[in-house]
């Protein structure tokens, strides 16, 4: 009897426990399904691509379920192991607490520019002379406003809520290599308060779900235009989980983060662009137009001035009758000395140094045999030195919209055309329709740092005034080599390589061959010169036919003078500068951040309605705000922060005053006419000291 009594209650209790557990699981399942539906409705309204990706999604590697301890967890479908070793909510809270004490922050150093030519440079020198040591001592501090937080791995997402509680995050970028994981967090996390948090002015959230490392990093490179360079130079990375894919992304991000910090420009640079663009149009220089390129073009060699060119000069001579030789920038001097006349010369730089370089490395008789292709920004004097000339529209540049206004239609822009002239040469070759392209002397890296250019290059000529003035960046990076394990490179050359990779991947139908003992360029094919196989001769008139077919001359009804250019293009910029007033007495670092965001939003609002003004202002505002923000963030206390901010704003007001004078008085001044004499330099140096000019 006792045995019967003892057994029956036990079975009854077990059944009750099982029923309770089953009911709890059913309730949990219903709650998760309800949360998923709410999140789907939210993303359908605010982020339709995420809704489209997950509304009918089936996970394969990771699924949401309960672990052996009864916690809701991510479970590996292959072996049933949970991703989180304990309570995921507790894990996320502890992880955020630990991270806040020692956040991972990208330290960005600001090099002092040594060129006194532009007055903006002098203002930046002034600030760095005063604050560089303070900036360099800055470390990551989670009590400061967070410009950008890159979260690597979303998991179940509980950490996002905890991070928002602890810090003022202005831009959140979520990289999740495992889409299964994000699908799970749609069931566990209420995304509405998170989305609402980042809907406030100056706040943004961007998600890369299942995207490749390359796509994510390339998108990050354009993020400074959207969020402000001052935010990107205040970037933190939060590693949530330790999967192989997540760690690979972190490593790649660390090695390539510098690619996101380039190419902002500044107002004086854009003024030169406007002046050169207008003058080139007044001179009736043809512009690349929207047409289908010629078909059945021969092969093309895009030739740079790297050390590999030494071993490829005979290859160029051998194939000159087969292929179009496109010479880039200073390479002209090397080909001139080697007795090779290219079919096309390409230039991209807008300063008068381009003209001086061309005079120094070649003679008139040689240049008059060669047509030149340039960006619309190239000095008119440089274009006039050649047989004939044509230009293409530089993307992300005020000249792009001036040409659109002149021609009454959108002209095709030459994308990925910088930072080196070989980028321009490759972009031209692609846009003109070449389907077989060989890169020669386009090293973008070096085995020996002392050998950066071809032996015949004027860079190696100690008597060269122009080229010896060029400052070489230290080759502090290592990248995969084309014919070796790795080569050394610089940030500029590495950016050039990255842009060529994007160009190659955007045009998979084009065969691009890398002949160089330099950097490996993903998307191109490593090829030894002995393996080149070109047999058909190029038509003798192929370049003339390309120029006639692909370029269109402007039809100006009247000469564009300063008055007309001001009225048509830059008056909104002058008005914006005159009316701009910044906050005078911020109480906190957050106030500074909000003020920078307020003005940046005003500048960004011009992009569609007043694009010339946008590009004129964007670079200068970006550069200066980056320093203001770093100076304020690195201030030790509120009092010093306020003093530093007021000093920076006073300098910024003076800088904008000089910008306004330039646009009002010298809008169409060519760069060759703007060379500063000693008196002007001294005036600007006085300006740096806060004196009246």
Secondary structure, DSSP 4 states (H G I P E B T S, - for coil): -HHHHHHHHHHHHHHHHHHHHHHHHHHHHHHHHHHHHHHHHHHHHH-HHHHHHHTT---SSEEEEE-TTS-EEEEETTT--BSSSS-HHHHHHHHHHHHHHS--B-----PPP---SSHHHHHHHHHHHHHHHHHHT----TTS-BSEEEEE--TTSHHHHHHHHHS-BSEEEEEES-HHHHHHHHHH---HHHHHHTTSTT-EEEEEES--HHHHHHHHHTHHHHH-HHHHTSEEEEE----HHHHHHHHHHHHHGGGGG-----HHHHHHHHHHHHHHHHTT-EEE-SSPPPSS---EEEE--SGGGGGGHHHHHHHTTTSEEEEETTHHHHHHHHT---SEEEE---STHHHHHHHHHS-HHHHTTSEEEEETTS-HHHHTTSS-EEEEEESSSHHHHHHHHHHTSPPPEETT--SSHHHHHHHHHHHHT-SEEEEES--SSBSSTT--S-TTSGGG-TT-TTGGGSPPPP--EEEEBSSSSEEEE-HHHHHHHHHHHHHHHHTTTSEEEE--SSB--TTSEE--GGG----SPPPTTHHHHHHHHHEE----SS---HHHHIIIIIHHHHHHHHH----S--SSHHHHHHHHHHHHHHHHTHHHH-HHHHHHHHHHHHHHHHHHHHHHHT-SSHHHHHHHHHHHHHHHHHHHHHHHHHHHH-TT--GGG----HHHHHHHHHHHTT---
